[in-house]
Amino acid sequence: MTEEIFAHDGYLTEFEAVVSATDGDWVSLDCTAFYPGGGGQAHDKGTIRGVSVEKVERRKNEIWHLCPGHGLEAGDKIWCSVDWERRYELMKGHTAEHMLFGALSRLVPDLNIIKIDIEYGDKYVVIDRDVSWDVISDAVASVNAAIEENLSVLKSSMDRDDPELEHIRAKLDRIEGSEISVVEIDGFDIAACSGLHVMETEEIGFVFADRRVSSGKDGYAIHFKVGEAAKRVSSELAYACLKVSDALNSKPSDAEKAAANLLSDLNGTRAMLKKAGKALVTGAGEKRISGAAVRYGVFPADIDTLAEAAENWKAEGHTVILATDSDPSYVILASGDERIDCRKILTDVLSSVGGKGGGKKDFSRGGLLKGSDPTAFVEKAADAVGDILSSL
Ligand SMILES: [Zn+2]
């Protein structure tokens, strides 16, 4: 059985131990300060007699350390060192996670925590629903106020059967043993947790939530940073917002409204353009080539509008050759005249003007290469249709 130093002292990182067993690249010790990971917190790294510890894991009552090339034997007395920078970052992140979730659940009743992931780089908490940036920013503000107040982080343990546990946030099904470790951030949050935490909230420095993403059926992940990284990212994002408000020609406090107005204007303009494009296409003149009705031209409309018009004219027995006035341009060749093989004409003309396409004998479509002239396509296709009709 390994004595777990980290369980009673999260700050002790240099220690002497005796090798109790080895298993290939793995080493177990009589005592260790290396946290094997758990409660969403990543495992420690560091060195054992100067050899790097890449992974740590718990196997029943023993804690094993992966140290490739360790060269150790049972009974060796060794000096060990936990990577403190990594460990301290994980302790701060883990404590911040308790505070962030505690603050969020005060603002959103019945909020549930689904998953926690505290890594050296990325840190996030998955909650069972989406919450707005307004709620997140209120929660983060109350966390940072509590950090400034320098609240104590107290550790205690309770019996699994203790009725008081009902008032404490705990995923008891995920915790083994009869004794439950409880972490209380003085007056701010209380939760069952066997991970490692700082002793005072001031140590965290600063918390900033910088990303919220759907994590599928699980819910929503709120990513956050602590300490200097949190200050850095909050400053970067503040300047990004200032640049956006300059671009929108608005005050930062009005940028959100200005962007919403712009988007609504844009959608209105798009709808109007679509309508105008449709009117242009439907108003396209009819030409007679060898006695058959042919409609053709290049139009400032999207391919769906052209396809709809083409279907209608095709139903009336017309031949239709249409191209979008865009770069690259999209083209359609359709015909209600069964003497016309649209796919063949389209692919022939596209290979001469540059482009690709395909489809059916009565309706085919394609795209020109970027920079290719849609007028050339339309004219060549009209010539090809004329040649076929006049030869019959
Ligand atoms: Zn914890």
Residues whose N, C-alpha, C, O or C-beta is under 5 A from the ligand:
A	BS01	ZN	H94 C193 G195
